[in-house]
Amino acid sequence: MCGIIGYIGHREAAPVLLKGLQRLEYRGYDSAGVAIFANGGSRDGILVRRSVGKLTNLDRLLQDQPVHGSIGMGHTRWATHGRPSEENAHPHRAGKIVVIHNGIIENYLDLRHKLQAKGRTFNSETDTEVISHLIDDYIQQGLSFTLATRAALKQLEGAFSIVVLCEDEPGKILTAKNATPIVIGLGEHENFVASDVPALLEYTRKVTFLEDGEMAEVTREYVTLSDFQGQPIEREPRTIEWDTVTAQKSGYKHFLLKEIHEQPQAIIDTMRGRILPEESDVSLGEFDEHSELLNSIQRIALVACGTAWHACLAGKFYLEELARIPVEVDYGSEFRYRNSPLERHAAILAVSQSGETADTLAALEGGKSLGLPALAICNVVDASIPRRSDIVLYTHAGPEISVASTKAFTTQLTALYLLSVYLGRRRGVLDEGRGRQLIDDLINLPAQVQEILTKTKHIEKIAKKYGHAKDFLYLGRGVNYPIALEGALKLKEISYIHAEGYPAGEMKHGPIALIDEEMPVVVLLPKDPVYAKTLSNMKEVEARGGRIIAITDAPSPELEDIAWEVIQVPTTNHLLMPILLTIPLQLLAYYSAVYRDTDVDQPRNLAKSVTVE
């Protein structure tokens, strides 16, 4: 969730860049930097200033070491490849080229090795630096700035947006994108580039959005668009009518809806740099230094609260099936008060979005007091839980503003899946063929999530149809039972409708008494080994008049006859199916809350991070 801002015009660039980055602070970051064409007196032409931490540190640095000029770019970085540090902060320079970048370069290691073979030296751990070296290498071969950038873009694989400066052409900024956003702001004798609209609104409301596979040449007086092959593109600018708050939501009505739609990118950011498709393996640098400790673990206690606890319930299936490690799952608020007989070869793994959840932190401390190794999955760098842990696997969901968790949940599932494959491969219980398929399925997952997000109108209609109900029942089996719990929790949190999640096979042991003609029953029905049994459970609901809303990857005439509504999702392996099934449940809860006119982003009585017991 990095922030990008670029400026070329008649103003001093540094204040424009800093103010633009401040407008993007809600996206989260751990370091920041700017690159500015200096006005005279500089042998380098482009001067770079970078700092770790908040923008106040960068502001202080620019006061101590000012750079005067009217062309530049700025960046806030959320650490992925490489720890938060000045060396890993953007912008990155190679020769005459300076680059900032959002996204993932999936083939950066291959490109890096090829460039190193040519004698190029890298100064950071990032994938971004590869881009600057690649463009500079083409320039050294005699290509112009524009042609060199276009040639480099054709070499890049993955989702990315870039902004590039070249010392030989100080009157031009180049920008390009593939799957991560870039917006160009159009002014009078000045133009802007940004990753999101809020950075531009103080200066202009006339904008052009780049589409995937497009590049723009930006000068003070004009902007020209082309595709990566050089074919020109004509596009009429748009006028943005949003206020600043709406702009921070990227035009979405609520942060929750925005964060639901950010999940494809959040999943990409969580897995990027961590998958090795050619080796059918996962690379977790955070864990590689602790191989002896990991090899000694014979049992894992997963601890969490709320939505993260549901992620742990699914994680139990992942770890037990793929890594063959026995797992128990506890609420953080319960673990600390029971006398757990965990052996010395056990470990405790805390899962938390904020890293500050008081009960989860206390459970982690309780595990440490028993002499257990402390592991963590967290979204916030250097929060309390990561600081108290021996090993940390960070998700990269970016900041989650809405109280109800969405992208934090799906990235926690992604991280637990990665960890399970990683441990399974190292423990010798997951063969190369299965590992390859698991990784290929994960690579395809973000596009499948995006496909579901194109069906919001259908889900909105269903929410309006059933949003008046007083009670909902959610049913799932196996690894999808935790998703039934999560779907019910989301509905309760933001729409204030009472809802209950239950294992489908347990329905006849109590909940079936609640079913009547007024109750919507949401059934998770993937085509898995228990498909027929879950379908049988649905028929029991049908016989009692329940209004069935089926979410499935396998629609059929038989299902259409039973269900009142069917929501179709793509097909993937049974362990990733929970992520795909989660998306419609989030949307159903969201649109039900909108229909009932509740406070979607800040529901009553709830706090984003529960930092007291």
C-alpha positions as CSV (number, residue, x, y, z in Angstrom):
1,M,0.0,0.0,0.0
2,C,2.8,2.4,-0.9
3,G,2.1,6.0,-1.9
4,I,3.4,7.7,-5.1
5,I,3.5,11.4,-6.0
6,G,5.2,13.1,-8.9
7,Y,5.3,16.8,-9.9
8,I,6.5,18.8,-12.9
9,G,5.7,22.5,-13.1
10,H,6.6,26.0,-11.8
11,R,6.3,25.4,-8.0
12,E,8.9,24.3,-5.6
13,A,8.7,20.5,-5.8
14,A,9.6,19.5,-2.3
15,P,6.6,21.0,-0.5
16,V,4.2,19.6,-3.2
17,L,5.7,16.2,-2.8
18,L,5.6,16.2,1.0
19,K,2.0,17.5,1.0
20,G,1.0,14.8,-1.5
21,L,2.6,12.1,0.6
22,Q,0.8,13.4,3.7
23,R,-2.5,13.0,1.8
24,L,-1.6,9.4,1.3
25,E,-0.5,8.6,4.9
26,Y,-3.8,6.7,5.5
27,R,-2.3,4.0,3.2
28,G,0.4,3.1,5.7
29,Y,4.2,3.2,5.4
30,D,7.4,2.7,7.2
31,S,9.9,4.8,5.2
32,A,9.7,7.7,2.7
33,G,11.8,9.5,0.2
34,V,11.9,12.1,-2.6
35,A,14.0,12.6,-5.8
36,I,14.2,16.2,-7.1
37,F,16.0,17.7,-10.1
38,A,18.2,20.3,-8.4
39,N,18.3,23.8,-9.8
40,G,22.0,24.4,-10.5
41,G,25.0,23.7,-8.3
42,S,24.5,19.9,-8.4
43,R,26.8,17.6,-10.3
44,D,24.3,14.8,-9.9
45,G,21.3,16.5,-11.4
46,I,18.8,14.5,-9.4
47,L,19.2,14.6,-5.6
48,V,17.6,11.8,-3.4
49,R,16.6,12.2,0.2
50,R,15.3,9.1,2.1
51,S,14.4,8.4,5.7
52,V,12.9,5.7,7.9
53,G,9.7,6.2,9.9
54,K,7.2,9.0,9.6
55,L,7.1,11.8,7.1
56,T,8.2,14.2,9.9
57,N,11.6,12.6,9.6
58,L,11.7,13.2,5.9
59,D,10.5,16.8,6.4
60,R,13.3,17.4,9.0
61,L,15.9,15.9,6.6
62,L,14.8,18.2,3.8
63,Q,15.0,21.2,6.2
64,D,18.6,20.2,7.1
65,Q,19.5,19.2,3.5
66,P,17.1,21.2,1.2
67,V,16.7,20.5,-2.5
68,H,15.3,23.3,-4.7
69,G,13.7,22.4,-7.9
70,S,10.4,22.1,-9.7
71,I,10.5,18.5,-11.0
72,G,10.5,15.5,-8.7
73,M,8.8,12.5,-7.2
74,G,8.1,11.1,-3.7
75,H,7.2,7.8,-2.2
76,T,6.1,6.2,1.0
77,R,7.1,2.5,1.4
78,W,5.4,-0.4,3.2
79,A,8.2,-2.9,3.7
80,T,7.9,-6.1,1.6
81,H,11.3,-7.0,0.0
82,G,13.7,-6.1,2.7
83,R,13.3,-4.6,6.1
84,P,12.4,-0.9,6.7
85,S,15.7,0.9,6.2
86,E,17.1,3.9,4.4
87,E,18.8,1.6,1.8
88,N,15.5,-0.1,1.0
89,A,13.5,3.1,0.9
90,H,12.5,4.6,-2.4
91,P,13.6,6.3,-4.7
92,H,16.2,3.9,-6.2
93,R,19.0,5.1,-8.5
94,A,21.0,3.3,-11.1
95,G,23.3,5.5,-13.3
96,K,21.1,8.2,-14.8
97,I,17.8,6.6,-13.8
98,V,15.8,7.1,-10.6
99,V,12.7,5.0,-9.9
100,I,9.8,4.7,-7.5
101,H,7.5,1.7,-7.6
102,N,4.4,0.1,-6.1
103,G,3.5,-3.5,-6.6
104,I,5.4,-6.7,-7.2
105,I,8.0,-7.7,-9.9
106,E,7.5,-11.4,-9.9
107,N,10.6,-12.1,-11.9
108,Y,12.9,-9.7,-10.2
109,L,15.4,-12.4,-9.0
110,D,15.9,-13.6,-12.5
111,L,16.4,-10.0,-13.8
112,R,18.7,-9.2,-10.9
113,H,20.9,-12.2,-11.6
114,K,21.2,-11.3,-15.3
115,L,22.1,-7.7,-14.5
116,Q,24.6,-8.8,-11.9
117,A,26.2,-11.0,-14.5
118,K,26.7,-7.8,-16.5
119,G,28.6,-6.3,-13.6
120,R,25.9,-4.3,-12.0
121,T,26.0,-3.8,-8.3
122,F,22.8,-3.6,-6.2
123,N,22.5,-1.5,-3.0
124,S,19.2,-2.7,-1.6
125,E,17.1,-5.8,-1.0
126,T,14.2,-4.5,-3.1
127,D,12.7,-5.7,-6.3
128,T,12.4,-2.0,-7.3
129,E,16.1,-1.5,-7.8
130,V,16.0,-4.0,-10.7
131,I,13.8,-1.6,-12.6
132,S,16.2,1.3,-12.4
133,H,19.1,-0.9,-13.4
134,L,17.2,-2.4,-16.3
135,I,16.2,1.0,-17.7
136,D,19.7,2.4,-17.3
137,D,21.1,-0.7,-19.0
138,Y,19.0,-0.1,-22.0
139,I,20.1,3.6,-22.1
140,Q,23.7,2.4,-22.0
141,Q,22.9,0.3,-25.1
142,G,21.9,3.6,-26.9
143,L,18.1,3.8,-26.4
144,S,16.4,7.0,-25.5
145,F,14.8,7.5,-22.1
146,T,11.3,6.7,-23.4
147,L,12.4,3.7,-25.5
148,A,14.6,2.3,-22.7
149,T,11.7,2.5,-20.3
150,R,9.3,0.8,-22.7
151,A,11.9,-2.0,-23.3
152,A,12.2,-2.5,-19.6
153,L,8.5,-2.6,-19.1
154,K,8.3,-5.5,-21.5
155,Q,10.7,-7.4,-19.3
156,L,8.7,-7.0,-16.1
157,E,6.3,-9.6,-14.9
158,G,3.7,-8.9,-12.1
159,A,1.6,-6.1,-10.8
160,F,3.3,-2.7,-10.7
161,S,3.2,1.0,-11.1
162,I,6.3,3.1,-11.6
163,V,7.5,6.7,-12.0
164,V,10.8,7.3,-13.6
165,L,13.2,10.3,-13.9
166,C,16.3,10.5,-16.1
167,E,19.1,13.0,-15.6
168,D,19.5,13.4,-19.4
169,E,15.9,14.6,-19.8
170,P,15.0,16.9,-17.0
171,G,11.8,18.1,-18.6
172,K,10.0,14.8,-18.5
173,I,8.5,12.3,-16.1
174,L,7.6,8.8,-17.3
175,T,5.0,6.7,-15.5
176,A,3.4,3.3,-16.3
177,K,1.2,0.7,-14.7
178,N,0.0,-2.9,-14.7
179,A,-2.6,-3.8,-12.2
180,T,-1.8,-1.2,-9.5
181,P,-3.2,2.4,-9.8
182,I,-1.8,5.5,-11.3
183,V,-3.7,8.8,-11.8
184,I,-2.4,11.8,-13.6
185,G,-3.5,15.3,-12.5
186,L,-3.7,18.0,-15.2
187,G,-3.0,21.6,-14.3
188,E,-2.0,24.9,-15.9
189,H,1.6,24.7,-16.9
190,E,2.1,21.9,-14.4
191,N,1.1,18.3,-14.1
192,F,1.0,15.6,-11.4
193,V,1.3,11.8,-11.0
194,A,0.0,9.9,-8.0
195,S,-1.1,6.5,-6.8
196,D,-4.4,7.9,-5.5
197,V,-6.6,11.0,-6.0
198,P,-6.2,12.6,-2.5
199,A,-2.7,13.6,-3.3
200,L,-3.9,15.8,-6.2
201,L,-7.1,17.5,-5.0
202,E,-5.4,20.6,-3.6
203,Y,-4.0,21.4,-7.0
204,T,-6.4,20.0,-9.7
205,R,-9.6,18.0,-10.1
206,K,-9.0,17.3,-13.8
207,V,-7.4,13.8,-14.0
208,T,-6.6,10.9,-16.3
209,F,-6.4,7.3,-15.0
210,L,-3.9,5.0,-16.6
211,E,-5.2,1.6,-17.6
212,D,-3.2,-1.7,-17.4
213,G,-0.4,-1.9,-19.9
214,E,-0.2,1.9,-20.4
215,M,2.6,4.4,-20.1
216,A,2.5,8.2,-19.9
217,E,5.0,10.9,-20.8
218,V,4.4,13.9,-18.5
219,T,5.8,17.4,-19.1
220,R,4.8,20.8,-17.8
221,E,2.7,21.5,-20.9
222,Y,1.3,18.1,-22.0
223,V,0.7,14.5,-21.2
224,T,0.8,11.8,-23.9
225,L,-0.4,8.2,-23.4
226,S,0.7,5.1,-25.2
227,D,0.7,1.3,-24.6
228,F,3.8,-0.7,-23.8
229,Q,4.3,-1.3,-27.6
230,G,4.3,2.4,-28.3
231,Q,0.9,2.8,-29.9
232,P,-0.7,6.2,-29.0
233,I,-3.8,6.3,-26.8
234,E,-6.4,9.1,-26.7
235,R,-8.5,9.5,-23.6
236,E,-10.7,12.3,-22.4
237,P,-9.8,13.6,-18.8
238,R,-12.3,13.3,-16.0
239,T,-13.3,15.8,-13.4
240,I,-13.3,14.6,-9.8
241,E,-16.2,15.8,-7.7
242,W,-15.1,14.0,-4.5
243,D,-14.3,15.8,-1.3
244,T,-11.1,14.9,0.5
245,V,-12.7,12.2,2.7
246,T,-14.4,10.6,-0.2
247,A,-11.1,10.7,-2.2
248,Q,-9.4,8.8,0.6
249,K,-12.0,6.2,0.0
250,S,-11.1,6.2,-3.7
251,G,-14.8,7.1,-4.4
252,Y,-16.2,4.2,-2.5
253,K,-19.1,5.1,-0.1
254,H,-17.3,3.5,2.9
255,F,-13.8,2.4,3.8
256,L,-15.2,-1.1,4.3
257,L,-16.2,-1.4,0.7
258,K,-12.9,0.0,-0.5
259,E,-11.0,-2.5,1.7
260,I,-13.1,-5.4,0.3
261,H,-12.1,-4.3,-3.2
262,E,-8.4,-4.0,-2.1
263,Q,-8.1,-7.7,-1.3
264,P,-6.7,-8.9,-4.7
265,Q,-3.8,-6.4,-4.2
266,A,-3.4,-7.2,-0.5
267,I,-3.1,-10.9,-1.3
268,I,-0.5,-10.2,-3.9
269,D,1.4,-8.0,-1.5
270,T,1.4,-10.7,1.2
271,M,2.7,-13.4,-1.1
272,R,5.1,-11.3,-3.2
273,G,8.7,-12.2,-2.8
274,R,7.7,-15.3,-0.9
275,I,6.8,-17.8,-3.6
276,L,9.3,-19.8,-5.7
277,P,7.2,-21.3,-8.5
278,E,10.1,-23.0,-10.3
279,E,11.1,-24.7,-7.1
280,S,7.6,-25.6,-6.0
281,D,8.4,-23.9,-2.7
282,V,7.9,-20.9,-0.5
283,S,10.7,-18.6,0.7
284,L,10.2,-17.0,4.2
285,G,13.4,-15.2,5.0
286,E,12.0,-14.5,8.4
287,F,12.0,-18.2,9.2
288,D,15.1,-19.4,7.4
289,E,17.4,-18.2,10.2
290,H,15.5,-20.4,12.7
291,S,15.6,-23.8,10.9
292,E,16.7,-25.7,14.0
293,L,13.9,-24.2,16.2
294,L,11.3,-24.9,13.5
295,N,12.5,-28.5,13.1
296,S,12.0,-29.1,16.8
297,I,8.4,-28.0,16.8
298,Q,6.0,-30.9,17.3
299,R,2.8,-29.0,18.2
300,I,1.5,-25.5,17.6
301,A,-1.0,-23.5,19.7
302,L,-2.7,-20.8,17.6
303,V,-4.0,-17.9,19.6
304,A,-6.1,-14.9,18.4
305,C,-9.3,-12.9,19.0
306,G,-12.3,-12.2,16.8
307,T,-11.8,-12.5,13.1
308,A,-8.2,-13.5,13.5
309,W,-9.4,-16.5,15.6
310,H,-11.5,-17.6,12.6
311,A,-8.3,-17.4,10.5
312,C,-6.6,-19.6,13.0
313,L,-9.4,-22.2,12.8
314,A,-8.8,-22.4,9.1
315,G,-5.0,-22.3,9.6
316,K,-5.4,-25.5,11.7
317,F,-6.5,-27.3,8.6
318,Y,-3.7,-25.9,6.6
319,L,-0.9,-26.8,9.1
320,E,-2.2,-30.2,9.9
321,E,-2.8,-31.2,6.3
322,L,0.3,-29.7,4.6
323,A,2.9,-29.7,7.4
324,R,1.5,-32.6,9.4
325,I,1.8,-30.7,12.7
326,P,-0.9,-31.1,15.3
327,V,-2.5,-27.8,16.1
328,E,-4.8,-26.4,18.8
329,V,-6.7,-23.1,18.5
330,D,-7.4,-20.9,21.5
331,Y,-9.0,-17.5,22.0
332,G,-6.3,-15.3,23.5
333,S,-8.7,-14.4,26.3
334,E,-9.0,-18.1,27.2
335,F,-5.6,-19.4,26.7
336,R,-4.0,-17.4,29.5
337,Y,-6.5,-18.7,32.1
338,R,-6.2,-22.4,31.5
339,N,-3.4,-24.7,32.6
340,S,-2.3,-25.8,29.2
341,P,-0.1,-29.0,29.1
342,L,1.9,-27.9,26.1
343,E,5.2,-29.8,25.9
344,R,8.6,-28.1,25.4
345,H,8.5,-29.1,21.7
346,A,5.4,-26.9,21.2
347,A,5.3,-23.3,19.9
348,I,2.7,-20.6,20.3
349,L,1.7,-18.6,17.2
350,A,-0.2,-15.4,17.7
351,V,-2.3,-13.9,14.9
352,S,-3.3,-10.2,15.1
353,Q,-4.0,-7.4,12.6
354,S,-2.9,-4.6,14.8
355,G,-0.3,-6.4,16.9
356,E,-1.7,-4.7,19.9
357,T,-4.6,-6.9,20.9
358,A,-4.3,-7.2,24.6
359,D,-5.7,-10.7,25.1
360,T,-3.6,-12.1,22.3
361,L,-0.5,-10.4,23.6
362,A,-1.2,-11.8,27.1
363,A,-1.6,-15.3,25.6
364,L,1.7,-14.9,23.8
365,E,3.4,-13.8,27.0
366,G,1.8,-16.8,28.7
367,G,3.3,-19.1,26.2
368,K,6.7,-17.5,26.5
369,S,6.5,-18.0,30.3
370,L,6.1,-21.8,29.6
371,G,9.3,-21.6,27.6
372,L,7.6,-21.9,24.2
373,P,9.0,-20.3,21.1
374,A,6.8,-17.3,20.2
375,L,5.8,-16.9,16.5
376,A,3.5,-14.2,15.1
377,I,1.5,-13.2,12.1
378,C,0.8,-9.5,12.1
379,N,0.0,-6.6,9.7
380,V,1.8,-3.8,11.6
381,V,5.5,-3.6,11.6
382,D,7.1,-3.4,15.0
383,A,3.9,-3.5,17.0
384,S,3.9,-5.0,20.5
385,I,3.2,-8.6,19.4
386,P,5.9,-8.7,16.8
387,R,8.4,-7.1,19.2
388,R,7.7,-9.9,21.8
389,S,8.0,-12.7,19.2
390,D,11.0,-14.7,18.1
391,I,9.9,-14.9,14.5
392,V,7.3,-12.7,12.6
393,L,5.5,-13.3,9.4
394,Y,4.1,-10.0,8.3
395,T,1.0,-9.7,6.2
396,H,0.9,-6.7,3.8
397,A,-2.7,-5.8,3.9
398,G,-1.9,-2.1,4.4
399,P,-3.9,0.0,6.8
400,E,-7.4,-1.2,7.6
401,I,-9.6,1.8,8.5
402,S,-13.0,0.2,8.9
403,V,-13.6,-1.5,12.3
404,A,-14.8,-4.7,10.7
405,S,-11.9,-6.7,9.3
406,T,-11.9,-7.8,5.7
407,K,-8.5,-7.7,3.9
408,A,-6.7,-8.4,7.2
409,F,-8.6,-11.7,7.4
410,T,-7.9,-12.9,3.8
411,T,-4.2,-11.9,4.1
412,Q,-4.0,-13.8,7.4
413,L,-5.3,-16.9,5.6
414,T,-2.8,-16.3,2.8
415,A,0.1,-16.0,5.4
416,L,-1.0,-19.2,7.2
417,Y,-1.2,-21.0,3.8
418,L,2.3,-19.8,2.9
419,L,3.6,-20.9,6.3
420,S,2.0,-24.4,6.0
421,V,3.5,-25.0,2.5
422,Y,6.9,-23.7,3.8
423,L,6.9,-26.0,6.8
424,G,5.5,-29.0,4.8
425,R,8.3,-28.7,2.2
426,R,11.0,-28.5,4.9
427,R,9.6,-31.3,7.0
428,G,9.6,-33.6,3.9
429,V,5.9,-34.3,4.1
430,L,4.8,-32.2,1.1
431,D,6.2,-33.4,-2.2
432,E,7.3,-31.2,-5.1
433,G,4.3,-32.0,-7.3
434,R,1.8,-31.1,-4.6
435,G,3.8,-28.0,-3.7
436,R,3.8,-26.8,-7.3
437,Q,0.0,-27.1,-7.6
438,L,-0.5,-25.4,-4.2
439,I,1.6,-22.4,-5.3
440,D,0.1,-22.2,-8.8
441,D,-3.3,-22.0,-7.2
442,L,-2.2,-19.3,-4.9
443,I,-0.8,-17.3,-7.8
444,N,-4.2,-17.5,-9.6
445,L,-6.1,-16.5,-6.4
446,P,-6.0,-12.7,-6.7
447,A,-7.5,-12.8,-10.2
448,Q,-10.3,-15.1,-8.9
449,V,-11.0,-12.7,-6.0
450,Q,-11.2,-9.9,-8.5
451,E,-13.7,-12.0,-10.6
452,I,-16.0,-12.3,-7.6
453,L,-15.8,-8.5,-7.0
454,T,-17.4,-8.0,-10.4
455,K,-20.6,-9.6,-9.1
456,T,-21.5,-7.1,-6.4
457,K,-24.8,-6.1,-8.0
458,H,-26.1,-9.6,-7.7
459,I,-25.1,-9.8,-4.1
460,E,-26.5,-6.3,-3.4
461,K,-29.9,-7.4,-4.7
462,I,-29.8,-10.5,-2.4
463,A,-28.9,-8.3,0.6
464,K,-31.9,-6.0,-0.1
465,K,-34.1,-9.0,-0.4
466,Y,-33.2,-10.5,2.9
467,G,-31.8,-7.6,4.9
468,H,-35.0,-7.2,6.9
469,A,-34.5,-10.6,8.5
470,K,-34.0,-10.8,12.3
471,D,-31.8,-13.9,12.2
472,F,-29.5,-15.6,9.8
473,L,-27.9,-19.1,9.9
474,Y,-24.6,-19.8,8.2
475,L,-23.5,-23.4,7.5
476,G,-20.2,-24.8,6.4
477,R,-18.2,-28.0,6.8
478,G,-14.5,-28.8,7.3
479,V,-12.2,-25.9,6.5
480,N,-15.2,-23.8,5.5
481,Y,-16.9,-24.0,8.9
482,P,-14.6,-21.2,10.2
483,I,-15.8,-19.1,7.2
484,A,-19.4,-19.7,8.2
485,L,-18.4,-18.3,11.6
486,E,-16.7,-15.3,10.0
487,G,-19.7,-14.6,7.7
488,A,-22.0,-14.6,10.7
489,L,-19.7,-12.3,12.6
490,K,-19.5,-9.8,9.8
491,L,-23.3,-9.6,9.5
492,K,-23.6,-9.1,13.3
493,E,-20.9,-6.5,13.5
494,I,-22.1,-4.1,10.9
495,S,-25.8,-4.8,10.2
496,Y,-26.8,-5.7,13.8
497,I,-28.7,-8.7,12.5
498,H,-28.4,-11.7,14.8
499,A,-26.5,-14.5,13.0
500,E,-25.0,-17.8,14.0
501,G,-22.4,-19.9,12.2
502,Y,-22.6,-23.7,12.6
503,P,-21.0,-26.8,11.2
504,A,-23.5,-28.1,8.6
505,G,-23.3,-31.6,10.0
506,E,-24.3,-30.4,13.5
507,M,-27.4,-28.5,12.3
508,K,-29.7,-31.4,13.3
509,H,-28.2,-31.3,16.9
510,G,-30.0,-28.0,17.7
511,P,-30.1,-25.2,15.2
512,I,-32.6,-27.0,13.0
513,A,-35.3,-26.0,15.5
514,L,-34.8,-22.4,14.6
515,I,-35.5,-22.8,10.9
516,D,-38.8,-21.5,9.5
517,E,-40.0,-19.7,6.5
518,E,-38.6,-16.4,7.7
519,M,-35.0,-17.5,8.2
520,P,-32.3,-17.0,5.5
521,V,-29.7,-19.8,5.7
522,V,-26.4,-19.2,4.0
523,V,-24.7,-22.4,2.9
524,L,-21.1,-22.7,1.8
525,L,-21.1,-25.5,-0.8
526,P,-17.8,-25.9,-2.6
527,K,-17.3,-29.0,-4.8
528,D,-15.2,-30.9,-2.2
529,P,-15.3,-34.4,-0.6
530,V,-18.2,-33.4,1.6
531,Y,-20.3,-31.7,-1.2
532,A,-22.9,-34.4,-1.2
533,K,-23.3,-34.4,2.6
534,T,-23.7,-30.6,2.7
535,L,-26.2,-30.8,-0.1
536,S,-28.1,-33.3,2.1
537,N,-28.0,-30.7,4.9
538,M,-29.5,-28.2,2.5
539,K,-32.4,-30.4,1.8
540,E,-33.1,-30.6,5.5
541,V,-33.3,-26.8,5.5
542,E,-35.5,-26.8,2.4
543,A,-37.9,-29.3,4.0
544,R,-38.5,-26.8,6.9
545,G,-39.0,-23.8,4.6
546,G,-35.7,-22.1,5.2
547,R,-34.6,-19.5,2.5
548,I,-31.3,-20.9,1.3
549,I,-28.6,-18.7,-0.1
550,A,-26.0,-21.0,-1.6
551,I,-22.4,-20.0,-2.4
552,T,-20.7,-22.5,-4.6
553,D,-18.2,-23.2,-7.4
554,A,-20.5,-26.0,-8.7
555,P,-24.0,-24.7,-9.6
556,S,-26.3,-27.4,-10.9
557,P,-30.0,-27.9,-11.7
558,E,-30.5,-29.8,-8.4
559,L,-29.0,-26.9,-6.5
560,E,-31.1,-24.4,-8.3
561,D,-34.2,-26.3,-7.3
562,I,-33.3,-26.2,-3.6
563,A,-31.7,-22.8,-3.2
564,W,-33.6,-19.5,-3.3
565,E,-30.4,-17.7,-4.4
566,V,-27.1,-19.0,-5.8
567,I,-23.8,-17.0,-5.8
568,Q,-21.2,-18.6,-7.9
569,V,-17.4,-18.3,-7.2
570,P,-14.4,-19.7,-9.2
571,T,-12.9,-23.1,-8.4
572,T,-9.6,-23.6,-6.6
573,N,-8.1,-26.2,-4.3
574,H,-10.1,-26.9,-1.2
575,L,-7.6,-25.1,1.2
576,L,-7.9,-21.8,-0.8
577,M,-11.7,-22.1,-1.2
578,P,-12.3,-20.4,2.2
579,I,-10.8,-17.2,0.8
580,L,-13.0,-17.2,-2.3
581,L,-16.1,-18.0,-0.2
582,T,-15.3,-15.2,2.2
583,I,-15.7,-12.4,-0.4
584,P,-19.4,-12.9,-1.1
585,L,-20.0,-13.1,2.7
586,Q,-18.3,-9.7,3.2
587,L,-20.3,-8.1,0.5
588,L,-23.6,-9.6,1.8
589,A,-22.8,-8.2,5.2
590,Y,-21.9,-4.8,3.7
591,Y,-24.9,-4.3,1.6
592,S,-27.2,-5.6,4.4
593,A,-25.7,-2.9,6.6
594,V,-26.2,-0.2,3.9
595,Y,-29.8,-1.3,3.4
596,R,-30.4,-1.0,7.2
597,D,-28.6,2.4,7.3
598,T,-26.1,1.4,10.1
599,D,-22.7,3.0,10.7
600,V,-20.8,0.7,8.4
601,D,-17.2,1.8,9.2
602,Q,-17.7,2.4,12.9
603,P,-20.4,0.1,14.2
604,R,-21.7,0.7,17.7
605,N,-19.9,-0.5,20.7
606,L,-16.9,-1.8,18.7
607,A,-13.2,-0.6,18.5
608,K,-10.7,-1.4,15.8
609,S,-8.0,-2.6,18.1
610,V,-9.0,-4.0,21.6
611,T,-6.0,-2.9,23.7
612,V,-7.5,-3.6,27.1
613,E,-8.6,-7.0,28.6
